[in-house]
Amino acid sequence: MSLYPYAAGSAPTDTSEEAAAHIQPVAATLRALTRQAYAAAGSEGLTADECAAVLGYSILSIRPRVTELGRLGEIEDSGNRRKNGSGRSAIVWQLKIKEDLFS
């Protein structure tokens, strides 16, 4: 499927569409790395900015991947908040625990 959140989204402007096209070849890889970072963080969770720091990528590359994973139901809001680099409260996301279908 090639629609958001399976693919990088954009606003209806030339610059936003250009940015989405630029990131598209690596978006799935970044999404997978982001998911792995949340899996490693466990119940401690990560803010999007913390995730970017752990991965060594720009927040501009990772924040959208966090949003995509949230929309895909892979991660969820833990209910906790921590300050980000700008001093504002940020959602602490954690890997969503999938219910065992056989329990």
C-alpha positions, 0 to 999 in steps of 0.5 A: 500500500502506498498511502500514509501512514504506510508511506511518507505524507505531505501537505499539498505544497511543492516543498512538502511534496518534495520532502516526502519524495526525498524521504520515501526511499528510506522511510520504511527503513527508518520506521523499522529502526524507530520501532526497534528503538521503542522495543529496546526502550521497553516500558521506559518508552521514548519521546520522538526526540529521544528516539531520534537521539538514540538512533543518531538521526535528525528529529525531522527524519524520526518525528514523522516515523513516530507519528506513522507508527502511532497511526499504524498502532505499533506504538502508543501513548504511555500516558507519561510526558517528558520535556523535549529539547525545546523545554515543552512536554512531549508524549512518551511513546511505548511499543504497543503490547499486542494481545495474544490471540490464543490466550 
